[in-house]
Amino acid sequence: MVVDSLSILVRWWNHFSQLLNIHGANDIKQAELDTAEPLVPEPSAFEIELPIEKLISHKSPGINQIPAELIKAGGRTIRYEIHTFIIPIWNKEKLPEGWKKLIIVPIYK
């Protein structure tokens, strides 16, 4: 009984090692090995402009204390700077530590 189960295990091991191991595949890119997700291209300048245009004016600024009106009034210069700021963050796929902080201020009725 032990011999039969051992031979069955050896057969299964041989089967899956031939099935799953890739022989002679030297042209596989490292990116394909690291992730199963498709690579998403970095955002274009146009994709940065759309959310800036949709910012709501006359609202209180966030933790950075930059009002939406100032970002909108910056024109192409500020949009270009925001785009060049976002691209390295996109490529690293990691948010800066400062972006993970949040201040919640309760307002009682």
Secondary structure as the mmCIF struct_conf table of DSSP 4:
data_model
#
loop_
_struct_conf.conf_type_id
_struct_conf.id
_struct_conf.beg_label_comp_id
_struct_conf.beg_label_asym_id
_struct_conf.beg_label_seq_id
_struct_conf.end_label_comp_id
_struct_conf.end_label_asym_id
_struct_conf.end_label_seq_id
HELX_RH_AL_P HELX_RH_AL_P1 VAL A 2 LEU A 20
HELX_LH_PP_P HELX_LH_PP_P1 ASN A 21 ILE A 22
BEND BEND1 HIS A 23 GLY A 24
HELX_RH_AL_P HELX_RH_AL_P2 GLN A 30 ASP A 34
BEND BEND2 ALA A 36 GLU A 37
HELX_LH_PP_P HELX_LH_PP_P2 PRO A 38 SER A 44
HELX_RH_AL_P HELX_RH_AL_P3 ALA A 45 GLU A 53
TURN_TY1_P TURN_TY1_P1 LYS A 54 LYS A 54
HELX_LH_PP_P HELX_LH_PP_P3 LEU A 55 ILE A 56
BEND BEND3 SER A 57 LYS A 59
TURN_TY1_P TURN_TY1_P2 ILE A 63 ASN A 64
HELX_RH_AL_P HELX_RH_AL_P4 ALA A 68 ALA A 73
TURN_TY1_P TURN_TY1_P3 GLY A 74 GLY A 74
HELX_RH_AL_P HELX_RH_AL_P5 GLY A 75 LYS A 92
TURN_TY1_P TURN_TY1_P4 GLU A 93 GLU A 93
HELX_RH_3T_P HELX_RH_3T_P1 GLU A 97 LYS A 100
#
